[in-house]
Amino acid sequence: MTQNDNKSAIGSSHDSGNLRLDFYESGDGDTIIITFPGGGLGVVDAHPSPTSSRQDILDLIAGRKLHFVCLTHPHSDHGLDLVPVLQKHPEVDEFWHTTPDVGAFIYRLQEIQTWPSEVREFAVRMAKGWASFLIDLWAEVDRRDMPMHQVRAGDEAREFDGVLVHALAPEEAVQQRFFQFWCHKAEDPTLEKPDPNLLSAVFALRWGESVVLLGADALKANWIQAVKRYRKLNLPKAVVLKVPHHGALNSLQLETHSKYPSYLDICSHKDQKCKAVLFAGDSKHPNSKVYDRLLARTDVHCLVNGLRSATPGRDLGIELEGARPVSTGRPCQPVVSFELAREGSVQVLAGVTCSHCPFAP
């Protein structure tokens, strides 16, 4: 399979004994499928493609064992397509999430019609602003009596076929903030909920000397501790990066001499540039300054890049409807796929970099 072959069939290389990553175009969301050396899968977030540029999620994982299905944080653009996976895929070992337990309690409470009316009303008020897809997710997990794992920084690494999955975020203190919010919201309905992006799970997958960094929608505040943990684990610099928060400015520390680290500080560069994968998709993502920094430090592979005009020749540099996209833009490519060897090499199975993309801004 060549770099320009975008069919990227998951099963085509699962017997190679290496680690494979498939990143699928998902509009303004994310879909990541990990193929471990033994052939089992991990699904980290999933959102449908608005252009139908990929197969149905159930077709992509058909006949394969799922070691885990992970919702990195409670936003629907990262989890909408996990619902059919949990509903219909016959073999899922665990459901991973970062949401504090009180959140799951509230989602389930909405479905219990025998509670007194004031309790139901309270549950509705508490859950307002959280997407209804979460209710569907937890309902399916509960129906199947599926083991759940709450991802937390510092947990012991999970191992699949020799690949270590380290959790670098969120910190327990962040999860406690959300727990306290739900507890006190009952007394004070005006309380503002913390940014759910702070709950984002950040994973470092180590396969020998190869490391993949999956940043979900983690913010600058997350990365201060995540980078510290990464270095404490003495991990090699990452050779593949899922760019956090669709390339948003609030995820990357741009100041050159800042005392606070950024996710780029733990990615390879110079001799071997890290291969960065960018899920963007609207007129504000990626931020142009972040995109420039990514181009300088990494080999960027865009699935959707909101910096491009939705219509060729109409990029006027302003965010007005009809001039720049206000909704999901056209995909740059349907899939980006890599295969990683233990010694640290990366083979591109599908996708091109921005330097080779005819739609690059």
N, C-alpha and C positions, 0 to 999 in steps of 0.2 A: 504494500500500500504506500503510495507516494504522498508527498506533502500536499499535493493539490487534489488528492482523492478525498472528497468530503463525505463519502458514504459512511466511513468510520464505523463499520459493524463491530459491536462490542465483542462478540464471540470470536472474531477473526484472529485475535492474538492472545486469548486468555490462557493458552497452553504454553506461552513463551517462558513462564517462570519469572516474569518481571511485573512491575507495578504499572498500571495504566490509568490515565485520567482522561475522561471525556467531558468537555464543557459544551453544553448545547445552548444555542440561541433561544432566549426565553423572553423576548421583548424587554420589559423593564424589570424582569426578575432573573433568577438564577436557576440553573439545573446542572448538577455535577454528579457524575457516576464514576465511582472508583472500582476498578477491577483488581482484586488482590492476586498475588502470584498463583494461588491455588484455584482461581476461577470464581470465587464468591465475590459478591458486590457489596459496596456501601453506597447509599444514596444520600447526598448532602444537599438538601433543599431541592425543590422542583417546582417549576412554573410553566404553564403551557406556552408554546410558541404561537404568537398571534398570527404569524404568516404560515403556520403549518410547515415550517422548514425541517422539522424532525418528525420521526415516528412517534406514535402515541407512547406515553411513558410505559404503559403495560407491555407493549411490544418490545421496547428496548430491554426490559428486564425479564422477559418471558423465559421460563425454564431455568432460571438462575436462583441460587440461594442468596438471600439478602442477609448479610451479617447484621446490618443495622440500617435504619432509616432515620435521618437526623433533620430536625427543624432547628436551624441555627439561632433563630430568634422569632418572636411572634408577629411577623409581618406577612401578609398573604402573598406578596410577590416572591417570597421564598418558600412557601409551603402549599400553595393551592393544589398543585399536582401530586402532593403526597397523599391526599385524601383517597384517590382511586387506588394507589399502591396499597394503603392499609386496608381498603375495602376488599380488594380482589386478589392481591398476590398471595399465593398459598404458603410461602415460606419466608417469614420475616422473624429473625431472632429477637431483635430489640428495637424499641423506639427511643431515640435520644432527643433531648430537649434541654432548654436552659430556663424555662419558665418556673418561677417559684411555685411551690405546691398549692398555695392559696389560690393561684390563678386557675389551676386545674379543677379545684373544688368549685369555684364559681361557675366555670363553664358547665360542669356536670349538674350543678344546682339548677341551672336554667331548664334542664331537661326533666327535672323531677316535678311532676304536676301535683304530687300529694302534699307538698310542703304548704304551710299557711301562706296566704296571699301576700302578706307583708314581707315574708322571706323571699318569695319569688320576685317581688318588686325590687327588693334590695339587690338581688342577684343581677337583675337587668341593669340597674343603675351602676353597679360595680363593673359590669362587663362592657358598658357602653364605650365605644371607641376601639374595642378589640374585635378584630374581624370574626365573622361568624364561622369562617372555615376552621377556627380553632375548636369550636364546639364539635364539628364533624370529626376532626382529628382525634380528640380525646374520646369521643363516643366509640370510634372504631377500635382504638387501643383497649378501651374497657370491654367492648363486646368480645374481642378475641382474647381477653385476659393476657395481653402481651406484656412481657417484662419491660419496664421503663428505666432509663438511665438519665439522671439529671447531670448534664455536663457542667463541670466546675474546674477552674484553674487549679492545678496542683494535684488533681486526681492521678492515681496510678495509671500509667499508660496501658491502653488496650492493645493486644497483639493479634494480628491476623496474618497467618502464613509468613511470619517473620517481619512483618511491617508493624512498627510501633506507632500508635496514634496517641500523641500527646495533646492534652487540652491546655491551652495557654490563656484562655479567657472563657467566660467571665469570672471575676473574683467573687468569692463568697460575700464580701461586703456589698457588692453591687446587687446581688440577688436579695440580700437582706433589705436593701433600700426599697425594692419593689414589694417585698413581703410587708414591710412596715407601711408602705403606701396603702396597700389593700386593707390592712387592719384599721388604719386611721381614716380611710375614706368614708367609712360608715358614720363616723362622728362629724366629719367635715367634708361634705360633697364638693366643696370648691377646691380641694387639693388638686394640684396639677401632677399628672403622672410623669415619672422620669422618662427620658427618651428610651423606647424599647431597643434601639440599636445598641445601647450599653449592655444589653443582655447577650450580644452576639457571641456565639461560640467561635473561638479561633483555634484551629488545629494545625499541628506540625506532624506530618506523616514522614517517618524516617524509614527508608529502605536502604540499608547499608550506608553509603556515603551520599545518597540522594535524599533530599528533603523537599517536601511539598508544603507550602504555607497557604492555608485556606482561611481568608480573613473575614468572610461573611460581610456584615455591615459595621464592623468594629470601628469605634471612633478614636480620636487622639488619646483620650483618657484611658481607653483600654490598652493601647499599645505601650504605654509607659511600663506597665507591669508585665505585659506579654513578652516584650523584648527582654526584660530582665530574666524571666523564666526560661526563655529560649537560650540565653547565654549560660544560665546556670546549668541547664541540661547538656551544655557543651555540644550543641548540635552544629553540624556543618552548615554553611550558608545555604539558603534555599535556592534550588535551581528552577522551581516552578512556583509562581505566585498567582493566587486568585486575588485580584486587586480589590481592596476593601471598599464597601459602600459605593460601588459603581463609579469610583474615581472622584468622590466628593472631596471638597476642600476641608471639611471637618474631620477627615480621617488621616490626613497626611501633614506632618510637621515640615513646613517648607523652609523654615529659618535654618541657614547653613550651620550656624554655630550654636544652635539651641542646646540646652542641657537635657532636653527631653528627646528620646530616641523615636524614630519612625520605623514603619515596617520595611522600608528600603534598606535600613541599616543592617538587616539580617538576611538580605538577599545578595546573591553573587553579582559581581559587576567586574568591569575592566577585562580580565583575562577570559572570563566566561559570564556573559550577561545572563541574568535570570530571565526565564520566559514568563512574561506576565500575561494574564488573561483578563480581559476587561468586559464585564457585563455593564453596559450603560443604558442608553435608550431614550433619553429625553433631552430637552434643550439645556438643562442644567447639569447633566452628567455625561461625560466627566467634566470637571472644572478644567479650564484651559491651562492653568498653571500646573495643576497636578498632571495633566496629560503631557505637557512639555517635560516635566521631571521624569515621568515614566519613560518617555522616548529616549531621554539622555542616559538613563540608568538600566533599562531593561529592553528586551525584545518584546514589543507589545503586540498581542494578538487580540483584536477587537471582534466581538460577536455582534454588538450593536454599539455605535458611537454617536452620541447625541450632538457632537460638535459638527457633524455633517448636516447639511440641509436635507430635509425630507424630499425636496424636489431639486434636481440638479440646476445650478445656476441661480439659485434664489437665496443663497446665504449672504445676508446683508449685514451680519454682525450684530443684529438686534433681536431681542426675544419678542417678536410680534407674530401672532397667528398669520400664517401664510408666508412669513419670511424665515422663521426658524421653527422647528417642530415643537409643538406644545404637548404632544403625546408621543407614543412609541415611534421611533424612526425606523427606517429600513434596516434590515440586518446586513452587516458587512459580510458574514459568512455563517453557515448553519451550524458548524461544529469545529471545535479545536481539540485535538487529541494528542497526547504524549504517551510515550512508553519510557519508563525509567529503569536503568540497570543499576545493580547494587553498587558499582564503582563510581556512580555519579554522572554518567552520561545520559543524555536525553535525546530520544528520537522523536521527530515530529511526524505523526501519522496522518494528520489532517489539519488544514488551516494554514494561513499565511500571516506574516507580520504586517504591521501598518506600512512599512517601507515598501512592501510589494502589493499593497491593497489598492486597486484602482479607485476606490471611493474614499481614500484617506483624505483628511482635511488639509 
